[in-house]
Amino acid sequence: MTANVNDKYTVVIGLEVHAQLQTQSKIYNSDSAAYGGSPNSHVSVITLAHPGTLPRLNRKAAEFAIKMGLACNSGISRYQIFDRKNYFYPDLPKGYQLTQDRTPICKGGFITITTKAGERSIPLNRIHIEEDAGKSIHLDNEPDTLIDFNRAGVPLIEIVTEPALRSSEEAAALMTEIRRLVRYLEICDGNMEEGSLRCDANVSLMLKDAKEYGKKVEIKNMNSMRHVQRAVDYEVERQTAILEKGEQVISETRTFDANTGETYGMRTKEELNDYRYFPDPDLSPLEVSEEWLNSIKASMPELPRELKEKLVSKYKLPEYDAKVLTQSKELAQYFEAAGSFTSNFKAVSNWLMGPVKSYLNEKGIEADQLPVAPQVLAQVIELVDSGKISFAAASQKLFPELILSPHIKPAELAQELNLVQDSDPDSLLPVVEQIMKEFPLKVEEYRNGRKAILTMFMGEAMKRTKGKADPKRVNELFLQKLS
């Protein structure tokens, strides 16, 4: 897209993010809400909408939704009713969806994102609770469609932003922040591959000086940050090309093909009146008492932004370190646990951002699954700080062995692996003196101002001691003798 075209249009994006809540049972009955299971094994007469059956709200689902609202600075509705959304769902037995239309559980609020341009707060329209649909299965070369109702009735929250996003980068950043929030709150596992967190994006273009938004196009069910960004970028390009030809963008629902990177039309966009919302007569209204709301507030964990500020103020970490460590709740908790066994907080941070994170990424696990306990990592840091072993030996040799043998004390394992450094001046001084004796010209050059020669002396000492010499102590001895 040319700069002139970029200057001509404003990109307008709004997201609708669905997060499956981690309750044990479904939102309106006691059927299991667990992921997987044999097809149609998590169903009952209520899930299957048998005549005469009545729904009953899952209290935990409402609590989880309120937690998300509090985390997003939303207002909590004290009195709510539930509505039927009469849109045909082939994989919902009732033929309608139980949701919230006029009285969403959370109103307004915002989520702060960080992009290359800096921080920006994205306003929310609402967060409401509803039920998920089942799964239609279309097998190749088969004329019939199979239906699995296990997911039907699983509780969802839908997080709806205002049309305030202005780039695909901001859209992806918002999805990243929502994923981090739901994981910190422990209300959703955030697993986008399994569909427990997914996103619809509404994209439109408007002229820079226009007063009204352009025709919006909805892109459905994207299940990764990268897909969101690619889909929005493609859609902006597609709509720009249409408008530049003097044609009108059709308001429609489209799907994104990750293989081609393109969006494809599915159907024309529904309007609100197509859903024919009306209050559900079977579900009682939900009232949120002051006492219940206060108990939920009291159970709120530290959120990423609060924890980041704490890492900077209490542990004196750089902003960058705090940002990296709070990307994962488990990593931040591991840092604080290790920090209770050592005062070298920066060393803990370096380990977590370096060797530990590399191992976690390689294994695809979180820090709470790391075999090396926080107090053990603190002992390793103490060995390095005291000069008993080098960081290189600790990270490349001791740490991998501790993963295999996490119950052996680091000091004992370091001794067994012959990693303990020699820091005794009586044994190191002869090595230093012998090197200086063998390189008199280099000594003279150093004394004449070529200080970089010290690196050569250090390398020679490490080679002659087979890496067992304490570099700090050797460096001190060289400086003493060379001066």
C-alpha positions as CSV (number, residue, x, y, z in Angstrom):
1,M,0.0,0.0,0.0
2,T,1.4,3.4,-0.9
3,A,2.0,6.2,1.6
4,N,-0.6,8.3,-0.2
5,V,-3.3,5.6,0.4
6,N,-2.2,5.2,4.0
7,D,-2.6,8.9,4.5
8,K,-6.1,8.8,2.8
9,Y,-7.9,6.3,5.1
10,T,-8.2,5.5,8.8
11,V,-8.3,1.8,9.7
12,V,-11.1,1.1,12.2
13,I,-10.9,-2.2,14.1
14,G,-13.1,-3.7,16.9
15,L,-12.5,-7.1,18.4
16,E,-14.9,-9.6,19.9
17,V,-12.9,-12.1,21.9
18,H,-14.4,-15.3,23.2
19,A,-12.8,-17.0,26.3
20,Q,-13.9,-20.4,27.5
21,L,-14.2,-20.3,31.3
22,Q,-12.4,-23.0,33.3
23,T,-15.4,-24.2,35.3
24,Q,-15.8,-27.9,36.0
25,S,-19.4,-27.9,34.7
26,K,-21.3,-26.1,31.9
27,I,-22.9,-22.8,32.3
28,Y,-26.5,-23.9,32.6
29,N,-26.3,-27.5,33.9
30,S,-23.9,-29.9,35.6
31,D,-22.5,-31.6,32.5
32,S,-18.7,-31.7,32.4
33,A,-17.1,-28.7,30.7
34,A,-13.7,-30.5,30.2
35,Y,-12.0,-30.3,26.9
36,G,-12.0,-33.4,24.8
37,G,-13.7,-36.7,25.7
38,S,-15.5,-39.1,23.4
39,P,-18.0,-37.3,21.1
40,N,-21.3,-36.6,22.9
41,S,-20.1,-38.0,26.2
42,H,-20.5,-34.7,28.1
43,V,-24.2,-34.3,27.5
44,S,-27.5,-34.7,29.3
45,V,-31.1,-33.9,28.7
46,I,-30.5,-30.2,29.4
47,T,-27.6,-29.9,26.9
48,L,-29.8,-31.8,24.4
49,A,-32.7,-29.4,25.1
50,H,-35.3,-32.1,25.9
51,P,-38.8,-30.7,26.4
52,G,-39.5,-29.6,30.0
53,T,-35.8,-29.2,31.0
54,L,-34.8,-25.9,32.6
55,P,-31.4,-24.2,32.8
56,R,-29.7,-23.0,36.0
57,L,-26.8,-20.5,36.0
58,N,-23.4,-21.7,37.1
59,R,-22.3,-19.3,39.9
60,K,-18.6,-19.8,39.3
61,A,-19.0,-18.7,35.7
62,A,-20.5,-15.4,36.9
63,E,-17.7,-15.0,39.4
64,F,-15.1,-15.5,36.6
65,A,-16.8,-12.9,34.4
66,I,-16.8,-10.4,37.2
67,K,-13.1,-11.0,37.9
68,M,-12.4,-10.2,34.2
69,G,-14.5,-7.1,34.5
70,L,-12.6,-5.9,37.6
71,A,-9.3,-6.6,35.9
72,C,-10.5,-4.4,32.9
73,N,-11.8,-1.6,35.1
74,S,-15.4,-2.3,34.0
75,G,-18.6,-1.4,35.9
76,I,-20.3,-4.5,37.3
77,S,-24.0,-4.8,36.6
78,R,-25.9,-5.5,39.9
79,Y,-29.1,-6.7,38.2
80,Q,-29.0,-8.9,35.0
81,I,-31.4,-10.8,32.9
82,F,-30.6,-13.4,30.2
83,D,-31.7,-13.3,26.6
84,R,-32.3,-15.7,23.8
85,K,-30.4,-15.0,20.7
86,N,-32.5,-16.5,17.9
87,Y,-29.8,-17.1,15.4
88,F,-29.7,-20.5,13.9
89,Y,-26.9,-22.6,15.4
90,P,-26.9,-26.1,13.8
91,D,-24.7,-27.4,16.7
92,L,-26.8,-26.0,19.6
93,P,-29.8,-28.3,20.2
94,K,-32.1,-25.5,21.4
95,G,-31.8,-23.7,18.1
96,Y,-31.0,-20.4,20.0
97,Q,-28.2,-19.2,22.3
98,L,-28.6,-18.1,25.9
99,T,-26.6,-14.9,26.3
100,Q,-26.9,-11.3,27.7
101,D,-28.0,-8.5,25.5
102,R,-29.4,-5.5,27.4
103,T,-27.7,-6.2,30.7
104,P,-24.2,-7.4,30.2
105,I,-22.4,-8.5,33.4
106,C,-19.6,-5.9,32.8
107,K,-20.0,-2.5,31.2
108,G,-17.3,-0.3,29.8
109,G,-13.7,-0.5,31.0
110,F,-10.5,-0.6,29.2
111,I,-7.4,-2.7,28.6
112,T,-3.9,-1.1,28.2
113,I,-1.7,-2.4,25.5
114,T,1.9,-1.7,24.5
115,T,3.1,-1.4,20.9
116,K,6.1,0.2,19.2
117,A,4.3,3.5,19.5
118,G,4.0,3.1,23.3
119,E,1.1,2.5,25.7
120,R,-2.5,3.0,24.8
121,S,-5.8,2.2,26.6
122,I,-8.4,0.4,24.4
123,P,-11.9,1.1,25.6
124,L,-14.3,-1.8,26.0
125,N,-18.0,-1.8,25.2
126,R,-18.9,-4.7,27.4
127,I,-18.1,-8.2,28.7
128,H,-21.0,-10.6,28.8
129,I,-21.5,-14.3,29.5
130,E,-23.1,-16.8,27.2
131,E,-22.9,-20.5,26.2
132,D,-20.6,-22.0,23.5
133,A,-22.0,-24.0,20.6
134,G,-21.1,-27.6,19.7
135,K,-18.9,-28.7,16.9
136,S,-19.8,-29.7,13.4
137,I,-17.5,-32.2,11.8
138,H,-17.2,-32.4,8.0
139,L,-15.3,-35.5,6.9
140,D,-13.7,-35.6,3.5
141,N,-15.7,-37.4,0.8
142,E,-18.6,-38.0,3.3
143,P,-22.1,-36.6,2.4
144,D,-23.2,-36.2,6.1
145,T,-22.1,-33.8,8.8
146,L,-21.4,-35.2,12.3
147,I,-22.3,-33.2,15.4
148,D,-20.4,-33.3,18.7
149,F,-22.4,-31.6,21.5
150,N,-19.6,-31.8,24.2
151,R,-18.8,-28.1,23.8
152,A,-22.4,-27.0,23.6
153,G,-23.2,-25.1,26.8
154,V,-19.6,-24.6,27.9
155,P,-19.4,-21.1,29.6
156,L,-17.9,-18.2,27.6
157,I,-17.2,-14.6,28.2
158,E,-17.3,-12.3,25.2
159,I,-15.0,-9.3,25.5
160,V,-16.2,-6.6,23.1
161,T,-14.1,-3.6,22.4
162,E,-15.2,-0.2,21.0
163,P,-14.0,0.3,17.3
164,A,-10.9,2.0,18.7
165,L,-8.1,-0.1,17.3
166,R,-6.2,1.5,14.5
167,S,-3.7,-1.2,13.3
168,S,-3.2,-5.0,13.1
169,E,-0.3,-4.5,15.5
170,E,-2.7,-3.1,18.1
171,A,-5.2,-5.9,17.5
172,A,-2.5,-8.5,18.1
173,A,-1.2,-6.7,21.2
174,L,-4.8,-6.6,22.6
175,M,-5.2,-10.3,22.1
176,T,-1.8,-10.9,23.8
177,E,-2.9,-8.8,26.8
178,I,-6.3,-10.5,27.1
179,R,-4.6,-13.9,27.0
180,R,-2.2,-12.8,29.8
181,L,-5.1,-11.4,31.9
182,V,-7.3,-14.5,31.7
183,R,-4.3,-16.7,32.6
184,Y,-3.3,-14.5,35.6
185,L,-6.9,-14.6,36.8
186,E,-7.0,-18.4,36.2
187,I,-10.4,-18.2,34.5
188,C,-9.3,-19.5,31.1
189,D,-6.3,-21.5,30.0
190,G,-5.8,-19.2,26.9
191,N,-5.1,-22.1,24.7
192,M,-5.9,-20.7,21.2
193,E,-5.1,-23.9,19.4
194,E,-7.9,-25.7,21.3
195,G,-10.2,-22.8,20.7
196,S,-10.6,-21.9,24.4
197,L,-9.6,-18.3,23.3
198,R,-10.6,-17.1,19.9
199,C,-11.2,-13.8,18.2
200,D,-13.6,-12.2,15.6
201,A,-12.4,-8.9,14.1
202,N,-14.6,-6.2,12.7
203,V,-12.6,-4.2,10.1
204,S,-13.6,-1.1,8.1
205,L,-12.0,1.9,6.4
206,M,-13.0,5.5,6.5
207,L,-11.6,8.7,4.9
208,K,-9.4,10.7,7.2
209,D,-11.9,13.6,7.4
210,A,-15.1,11.4,7.5
211,K,-17.6,11.6,10.3
212,E,-19.0,8.1,9.9
213,Y,-17.4,4.7,9.9
214,G,-17.3,2.7,6.7
215,K,-19.0,-0.6,6.0
216,K,-17.5,-3.2,8.4
217,V,-16.5,-6.7,7.6
218,E,-16.3,-9.4,10.3
219,I,-13.5,-12.0,10.1
220,K,-14.5,-15.0,12.2
221,N,-12.7,-17.4,14.6
222,M,-9.0,-16.6,14.5
223,N,-7.0,-18.7,16.9
224,S,-3.6,-17.1,17.1
225,M,-2.1,-13.6,17.5
226,R,-0.3,-14.0,14.1
227,H,-3.6,-15.0,12.4
228,V,-5.3,-11.9,13.7
229,Q,-2.5,-9.6,12.5
230,R,-2.3,-11.3,9.0
231,A,-6.1,-11.3,8.6
232,V,-6.5,-7.7,9.4
233,D,-3.6,-6.7,7.2
234,Y,-5.1,-8.6,4.2
235,E,-8.6,-7.2,4.8
236,V,-7.2,-3.6,4.9
237,E,-5.5,-4.2,1.6
238,R,-8.6,-5.8,0.1
239,Q,-10.9,-3.0,1.2
240,T,-8.5,-0.3,0.1
241,A,-8.3,-1.8,-3.4
242,I,-12.1,-1.8,-3.6
243,L,-12.5,1.8,-2.4
244,E,-9.7,3.0,-4.7
245,K,-11.7,1.6,-7.7
246,G,-14.7,3.6,-6.6
247,E,-16.7,0.6,-5.5
248,Q,-18.5,-0.1,-2.3
249,V,-17.4,-2.6,0.4
250,I,-20.0,-5.2,1.2
251,S,-20.8,-5.7,4.9
252,E,-20.3,-9.4,5.3
253,T,-18.9,-12.2,7.4
254,R,-15.6,-13.6,6.2
255,T,-13.3,-16.4,7.2
256,F,-9.5,-16.4,7.2
257,D,-7.4,-19.1,5.5
258,A,-4.0,-19.3,7.3
259,N,-2.5,-21.2,4.4
260,T,-3.2,-18.5,1.8
261,G,-3.2,-15.5,4.2
262,E,-6.5,-14.4,2.6
263,T,-10.0,-13.9,3.8
264,Y,-13.1,-15.4,2.0
265,G,-16.7,-14.4,2.1
266,M,-19.1,-16.7,4.0
267,R,-22.4,-14.7,4.2
268,T,-23.8,-11.2,4.3
269,K,-23.5,-9.6,7.7
270,E,-26.4,-10.0,10.1
271,E,-28.0,-6.9,11.7
272,L,-28.9,-6.8,15.3
273,N,-32.6,-7.3,14.6
274,D,-31.8,-10.5,12.8
275,Y,-31.0,-12.1,16.2
276,R,-34.5,-11.3,17.6
277,Y,-33.3,-11.0,21.2
278,F,-35.9,-11.4,23.9
279,P,-35.6,-12.2,27.7
280,D,-35.3,-15.8,28.5
281,P,-38.4,-16.9,30.6
282,D,-36.7,-19.9,32.2
283,L,-33.6,-18.3,33.8
284,S,-34.1,-16.1,36.9
285,P,-32.5,-12.7,37.0
286,L,-29.0,-12.5,38.5
287,E,-28.4,-10.1,41.3
288,V,-24.9,-9.2,42.4
289,S,-24.9,-8.2,46.1
290,E,-22.3,-5.9,47.6
291,E,-21.1,-8.7,49.9
292,W,-20.6,-11.1,46.9
293,L,-18.8,-8.4,44.9
294,N,-16.5,-7.6,47.8
295,S,-15.6,-11.2,48.3
296,I,-14.7,-11.5,44.6
297,K,-12.6,-8.3,44.8
298,A,-10.8,-9.8,47.9
299,S,-9.9,-12.9,45.9
300,M,-8.3,-11.0,43.0
301,P,-4.7,-11.9,42.4
302,E,-1.9,-9.4,41.5
303,L,-2.3,-8.5,37.9
304,P,0.6,-8.1,35.4
305,R,0.8,-4.3,35.6
306,E,0.8,-4.3,39.4
307,L,3.3,-7.1,39.5
308,K,5.6,-5.3,37.0
309,E,5.6,-2.2,39.1
310,K,6.4,-4.4,42.2
311,L,9.4,-6.0,40.5
312,V,10.8,-2.6,39.6
313,S,10.1,-0.9,43.0
314,K,10.7,-3.7,45.5
315,Y,13.3,-5.8,43.6
316,K,15.0,-2.9,41.7
317,L,14.8,-4.7,38.4
318,P,15.1,-2.8,35.1
319,E,11.8,-2.2,33.3
320,Y,12.8,-4.6,30.6
321,D,13.3,-7.5,33.0
322,A,10.0,-6.8,34.8
323,K,8.2,-6.8,31.5
324,V,9.7,-10.1,30.4
325,L,9.1,-11.8,33.8
326,T,5.5,-10.8,34.0
327,Q,4.6,-12.1,30.6
328,S,3.9,-15.4,32.4
329,K,2.3,-15.6,35.9
330,E,4.3,-18.8,36.6
331,L,7.6,-17.1,35.7
332,A,6.8,-14.1,37.9
333,Q,5.9,-16.3,40.8
334,Y,9.0,-18.4,40.4
335,F,11.1,-15.2,40.5
336,E,9.5,-14.1,43.8
337,A,10.0,-17.6,45.3
338,A,13.7,-17.7,44.3
339,G,14.1,-14.1,45.5
340,S,13.1,-15.2,49.0
341,F,16.3,-17.3,49.2
342,T,18.8,-14.8,47.7
343,S,19.3,-11.0,47.7
344,N,20.8,-11.1,44.2
345,F,17.5,-10.4,42.5
346,K,19.2,-9.3,39.2
347,A,21.0,-12.7,39.0
348,V,17.6,-14.5,39.5
349,S,16.2,-12.4,36.6
350,N,19.1,-13.1,34.4
351,W,18.8,-16.8,35.0
352,L,15.1,-16.8,34.3
353,M,15.4,-14.7,31.1
354,G,18.3,-16.8,30.0
355,P,19.0,-20.6,30.7
356,V,15.6,-21.2,32.4
357,K,13.5,-19.6,29.7
358,S,15.4,-21.4,27.0
359,Y,14.6,-24.7,28.7
360,L,11.0,-23.9,29.2
361,N,10.5,-22.8,25.6
362,E,12.3,-26.0,24.4
363,K,10.0,-28.2,26.5
364,G,6.9,-26.2,26.0
365,I,6.2,-25.9,29.8
366,E,5.7,-23.1,32.3
367,A,8.0,-22.3,35.2
368,D,5.9,-24.1,37.8
369,Q,6.8,-27.3,35.9
370,L,10.6,-26.7,36.1
371,P,12.3,-29.6,37.9
372,V,14.8,-27.2,39.6
373,A,13.1,-25.7,42.6
374,P,13.4,-21.9,43.3
375,Q,15.6,-22.5,46.4
376,V,17.9,-24.7,44.4
377,L,18.4,-22.0,41.7
378,A,19.2,-19.6,44.5
379,Q,21.9,-22.0,45.7
380,V,23.4,-22.1,42.2
381,I,23.4,-18.3,42.2
382,E,25.2,-18.3,45.5
383,L,27.9,-20.7,44.1
384,V,28.5,-18.3,41.2
385,D,28.5,-15.2,43.4
386,S,31.0,-16.7,45.8
387,G,33.3,-17.6,42.9
388,K,33.1,-21.3,43.5
389,I,31.9,-22.0,40.0
390,S,31.7,-19.8,36.9
391,F,28.4,-18.7,35.3
392,A,29.4,-20.6,32.2
393,A,29.9,-23.8,34.0
394,A,26.7,-23.3,36.1
395,S,24.5,-22.6,33.1
396,Q,26.0,-25.1,30.6
397,K,26.9,-28.0,32.8
398,L,25.5,-27.8,36.3
399,F,21.9,-26.6,35.4
400,P,21.3,-29.4,32.9
401,E,22.5,-32.0,35.5
402,L,20.2,-30.4,38.1
403,I,17.2,-30.9,35.8
404,L,18.0,-34.6,35.7
405,S,18.9,-34.8,39.4
406,P,16.9,-32.0,41.1
407,H,17.3,-33.5,44.6
408,I,21.1,-33.4,44.7
409,K,22.5,-30.2,46.4
410,P,24.1,-28.0,43.7
411,A,27.4,-27.7,45.7
412,E,27.7,-31.5,45.8
413,L,26.8,-31.9,42.2
414,A,29.3,-29.2,41.2
415,Q,32.1,-31.0,43.1
416,E,31.1,-34.3,41.5
417,L,31.3,-32.7,38.0
418,N,34.6,-31.2,38.9
419,L,33.3,-27.7,38.2
420,V,34.6,-26.0,41.4
421,Q,37.0,-23.1,40.6
422,D,40.4,-22.6,42.2
423,S,40.4,-19.2,44.0
424,D,43.4,-19.8,46.2
425,P,46.0,-17.1,45.6
426,D,48.8,-19.4,46.6
427,S,48.1,-21.8,43.7
428,L,47.1,-19.1,41.2
429,L,50.0,-16.7,41.8
430,P,52.7,-19.0,40.3
431,V,50.6,-19.3,37.1
432,V,50.3,-15.6,36.8
433,E,54.0,-15.0,37.4
434,Q,55.0,-17.7,34.9
435,I,52.8,-16.1,32.2
436,M,54.3,-12.7,32.8
437,K,57.8,-14.2,32.7
438,E,57.1,-15.9,29.3
439,F,55.7,-12.8,27.7
440,P,58.0,-9.9,28.8
441,L,57.2,-7.9,25.6
442,K,53.5,-8.1,26.2
443,V,54.0,-7.0,29.8
444,E,55.9,-4.0,28.6
445,E,53.2,-3.1,26.0
446,Y,50.5,-3.3,28.8
447,R,52.6,-1.0,31.0
448,N,52.9,1.4,28.0
449,G,49.1,1.7,27.8
450,R,47.8,-1.3,25.8
451,K,45.4,-2.4,28.5
452,A,43.6,-4.8,26.1
453,I,46.5,-7.2,26.5
454,L,45.0,-8.2,29.8
455,T,42.5,-10.3,27.9
456,M,45.3,-12.3,26.4
457,F,46.8,-12.9,29.8
458,M,43.5,-14.0,31.2
459,G,42.9,-16.4,28.3
460,E,46.3,-17.9,28.8
461,A,45.7,-18.4,32.6
462,M,42.3,-20.1,32.0
463,K,43.9,-22.4,29.4
464,R,46.7,-23.4,31.7
465,T,44.3,-24.1,34.6
466,K,41.9,-25.9,32.3
467,G,39.2,-23.4,33.1
468,K,39.4,-24.1,36.9
469,A,40.8,-20.8,37.9
470,D,38.5,-18.2,39.4
471,P,38.5,-15.4,36.7
472,K,37.9,-12.7,39.2
473,R,40.8,-13.7,41.4
474,V,43.1,-14.2,38.4
475,N,42.2,-10.8,37.1
476,E,43.0,-9.2,40.5
477,L,46.4,-11.0,40.6
478,F,47.3,-9.8,37.1
479,L,46.4,-6.2,37.9
480,Q,48.5,-6.3,41.1
481,K,51.6,-7.8,39.4
482,L,51.3,-5.6,36.2
483,S,51.0,-2.4,38.2
